[in-house]
């Protein structure tokens, strides 16, 4: 007789990483459930400390201690950041926080928010816009998980060790990109685009493997970009150069086996509720980080001119055209997806 799944997991030492619900008996009305949430950032990151931790605390309080979510930061349960989504899909963990952009081309419908000069400057517009968009457009591509939230951060800016005032200043600079399409935008602007997960950025900057990176303000302190670069270049107004999108994805069996009342607590704190929490966190912390960098005087914060931005918008238009052709081959109407995203961003920008 072959080994049972439980015996196999125990024999390989992976039992601790398996979803608590898949290892337990059918849930009872008063049962206490503990879920495992895995992500790649450090425990001092703002996402961990100011978004995920308060979220799990709220869920535990609203469930009167019966639904607990234990967070494992910095890939503590093993694997690499691009593997996180599959860890949720395959039942290695219960919940993951990750970027769909870490698996380029897999979640094509999400990429519309990552196109250059689509997203708003504020996360409080991008995050709820992405969540509402996801409810209409992501079901097929994410059918192997339960998506608790899909959202996007605020403006991304360019951090370098040389001043950037015009497109020509980017020529030849090796810049880390967060997503495939942000990389294509940087290439169109004359930079050399380098893709890598954000935890690798500090070492790459320190060793001068890259000349700079493209990240939002919120991420800057946790990976010491304020210490490793001197110039921080913003793009004025909306739309902005780029944003990245995120999944809070859950193993479907873990979700479905929750007792009805605990599932209701999780649902109440997911979707648009979580998107609004995320948007507020990004904008609030981003403004604080920007002010701190300016106050310390170690780096220079600048904004390119509106006229220069217009040049960047024009030069990156082929990125849109190429993406529309690429997703057409996958049966997607790229122009319609862009129009939907723009409409929703405008809606929440006015809210």
Buried (B, 14 or more C-beta within 10 A) or exposed (E): EEEEEEEEBBEEEEEEBBBBBBEEEEBEEEBEBBBBBBBBBBBEBBBBBBBBBEBBEBBBEBBEEBBBBEBBBBBEBEBEBBBBBBBBBEBBBBBBBBBBBBBBEBBBBBBBBBBBBBBBBBBBBBBBBBBBBBEEBBEEBBEEBBBBBBBBBBBBBBBBBEEBEEBEBBEEBBBBBBBBBBBBBBBBBBBBBBBBBBBBBBEBBEEEBBBBBBBBBBBBBBBEBBBBBBBBBBBEEBBBBBBBBBBBBBBBEBBEBBBEEBBEBBEEBBBBBBBBBBBBBBBBBBEBBBEBBEEEEEBEBBBBEEEBBEBBBEBBEEBBEBBBEBBEEEEBEBEEBBEBBBEBBEEBBEE
